[in-house]
Structure formats: C-alpha cells, structure tokens
Amino acid sequence: MMVFANVSKDAGARQEADRVFCGQYRLPLERFERWALVGDAESVASDLAELRNAGVDGFVLVPAAPNPLAQHDRFADVVDLLENARRGGAA
C-alpha cells in the first residue's frame, strides 16, 4: 500500500503536507486523508500497525514534506517502531 507521510513533531506538519499535495496534485490534503499520515514517529507507526493488522502486507512510504530526504531519516524511526511492535512491543 502506498502511504504518504509527514513524520514530524512540528505542529505545522499538516500545513506542509497540504502544500505538497496542492503543489503536486492541485488537491488539498483532505482529498488524500485515507492515504496520508501526519504526526510524530509513534503516531505514524501506530497508524501503520493498524493497517498491517487489517491485512496490509507492506508499505511504500512517500514523503509528503518539502524536504523529502529529512523524511527518510524519520521513516527509519517509524520502521524501527513497527519492527519492535511486531516483536512484541507497542506501536
């Protein structure tokens, strides 16, 4: 499943994601809510865990932020949290 994500503790993350969608697709974030996650690493990992528990076998995370390279580092934190949850931790 392709999931757009903006992993950030910053309160402006939703506005960043909205600007990305408006600029790239000429549609607001609200039109992508089903496939877009915005929040800190823990909340994004929790949302992905819910999708995984519903039967999704894998994810392609697509940065929804003006600095996609910074998102890749944050995606690594999300993946670590998901793997820890899979091994019996929380997420």
C-alpha atoms as a printed R data frame, in Angstrom:
   type eleno elety resid chain resno      x      y      z
1  ATOM     1    CA   MET     A     1  0.000  0.000  0.000
2  ATOM     2    CA   MET     A     2  1.359  3.416 -0.914
3  ATOM     3    CA   VAL     A     3  1.124  5.784  2.042
4  ATOM     4    CA   PHE     A     4  2.091  9.446  2.004
5  ATOM     5    CA   ALA     A     5  3.626 10.553  5.292
6  ATOM     6    CA   ASN     A     6  4.937 13.620  7.013
7  ATOM     7    CA   VAL     A     7  6.659 12.430 10.173
8  ATOM     8    CA   SER     A     8  7.205 15.397 12.452
9  ATOM     9    CA   LYS     A     9  6.563 16.658 15.957
10 ATOM    10    CA   ASP     A    10  6.047 20.105 14.442
11 ATOM    11    CA   ALA     A    11  2.514 21.481 14.624
12 ATOM    12    CA   GLY     A    12  2.939 22.790 11.066
13 ATOM    13    CA   ALA     A    13  3.353 19.312  9.550
14 ATOM    14    CA   ARG     A    14 -0.241 19.212  8.276
15 ATOM    15    CA   GLN     A    15  0.219 22.549  6.536
16 ATOM    16    CA   GLU     A    16  3.478 21.280  4.978
17 ATOM    17    CA   ALA     A    17  1.724 18.158  3.693
18 ATOM    18    CA   ASP     A    18 -1.166 20.254  2.392
19 ATOM    19    CA   ARG     A    19  1.257 22.482  0.452
20 ATOM    20    CA   VAL     A    20  2.907 19.398 -1.068
21 ATOM    21    CA   PHE     A    21 -0.426 17.963 -2.237
22 ATOM    22    CA   CYS     A    22 -1.696 21.300 -3.521
23 ATOM    23    CA   GLY     A    23  1.552 21.907 -5.378
24 ATOM    24    CA   GLN     A    24  1.959 18.435 -6.836
25 ATOM    25    CA   TYR     A    25 -1.630 17.304 -7.393
26 ATOM    26    CA   ARG     A    26 -3.550 20.592 -7.138
27 ATOM    27    CA   LEU     A    27 -5.724 18.986 -4.471
28 ATOM    28    CA   PRO     A    28 -5.805 19.635 -0.705
29 ATOM    29    CA   LEU     A    29 -4.581 17.163  1.909
30 ATOM    30    CA   GLU     A    30 -8.192 16.340  2.808
31 ATOM    31    CA   ARG     A    31 -8.569 14.528 -0.534
32 ATOM    32    CA   PHE     A    32 -5.662 12.227  0.470
33 ATOM    33    CA   GLU     A    33 -6.525 11.617  4.140
34 ATOM    34    CA   ARG     A    34 -7.107  7.919  3.512
35 ATOM    35    CA   TRP     A    35 -3.551  7.505  2.218
36 ATOM    36    CA   ALA     A    36 -1.728 10.219  4.178
37 ATOM    37    CA   LEU     A    37 -0.369 10.067  7.706
38 ATOM    38    CA   VAL     A    38  0.860 13.117  9.567
39 ATOM    39    CA   GLY     A    39  2.315 13.087 13.056
40 ATOM    40    CA   ASP     A    40  5.265 12.033 15.142
41 ATOM    41    CA   ALA     A    41  7.001  8.691 14.564
42 ATOM    42    CA   GLU     A    42  4.957  6.957 17.259
43 ATOM    43    CA   SER     A    43  1.576  8.010 15.852
44 ATOM    44    CA   VAL     A    44  2.544  7.188 12.251
45 ATOM    45    CA   ALA     A    45  3.872  3.778 13.362
46 ATOM    46    CA   SER     A    46  0.645  3.155 15.275
47 ATOM    47    CA   ASP     A    47 -1.473  4.041 12.223
48 ATOM    48    CA   LEU     A    48  0.637  1.760 10.020
49 ATOM    49    CA   ALA     A    49  0.332 -1.026 12.601
50 ATOM    50    CA   GLU     A    50 -3.461 -0.700 12.390
51 ATOM    51    CA   LEU     A    51 -3.290 -1.066  8.622
52 ATOM    52    CA   ARG     A    52 -0.945 -4.033  8.981
53 ATOM    53    CA   ASN     A    53 -3.363 -5.643 11.459
54 ATOM    54    CA   ALA     A    54 -6.161 -5.113  8.922
55 ATOM    55    CA   GLY     A    55 -4.214 -7.175  6.392
56 ATOM    56    CA   VAL     A    56 -1.807 -4.863  4.573
57 ATOM    57    CA   ASP     A    57  1.340 -6.861  3.810
58 ATOM    58    CA   GLY     A    58  3.683 -3.991  3.004
59 ATOM    59    CA   PHE     A    59  4.007 -0.260  2.622
60 ATOM    60    CA   VAL     A    60  5.683  2.207  0.302
61 ATOM    61    CA   LEU     A    61  6.182  5.395  2.293
62 ATOM    62    CA   VAL     A    62  6.175  8.550  0.173
63 ATOM    63    CA   PRO     A    63  7.370 11.800  1.764
64 ATOM    64    CA   ALA     A    64  4.696 14.496  1.946
65 ATOM    65    CA   ALA     A    65  7.049 17.266  3.006
66 ATOM    66    CA   PRO     A    66  9.162 19.958  1.375
67 ATOM    67    CA   ASN     A    67 12.370 18.191  2.492
68 ATOM    68    CA   PRO     A    68 11.931 14.545  1.449
69 ATOM    69    CA   LEU     A    69 15.444 13.498  2.486
70 ATOM    70    CA   ALA     A    70 14.791 14.502  6.096
71 ATOM    71    CA   GLN     A    71 11.637 12.384  5.976
72 ATOM    72    CA   HIS     A    72 13.625  9.293  5.041
73 ATOM    73    CA   ASP     A    73 15.535  9.532  8.331
74 ATOM    74    CA   ARG     A    74 12.236  9.849 10.170
75 ATOM    75    CA   PHE     A    75 10.777  6.925  8.196
76 ATOM    76    CA   ALA     A    76 13.630  4.813  9.587
77 ATOM    77    CA   ASP     A    77 12.394  5.632 13.100
78 ATOM    78    CA   VAL     A    78  8.870  4.571 12.089
79 ATOM    79    CA   VAL     A    79 10.145  1.278 10.660
80 ATOM    80    CA   ASP     A    80 12.097  0.593 13.872
81 ATOM    81    CA   LEU     A    81  8.950  1.183 15.926
82 ATOM    82    CA   LEU     A    82  6.913 -1.124 13.671
83 ATOM    83    CA   GLU     A    83  9.533 -3.873 13.899
84 ATOM    84    CA   ASN     A    84  9.672 -3.547 17.690
85 ATOM    85    CA   ALA     A    85  5.879 -3.799 17.806
86 ATOM    86    CA   ARG     A    86  5.945 -6.871 15.608
87 ATOM    87    CA   ARG     A    87  8.371 -8.475 18.074
88 ATOM    88    CA   GLY     A    88  6.008 -7.834 20.959
89 ATOM    89    CA   GLY     A    89  6.489 -4.172 21.874
90 ATOM    90    CA   ALA     A    90  3.921 -1.421 21.457
91 ATOM    91    CA   ALA     A    91  3.041  0.569 18.341
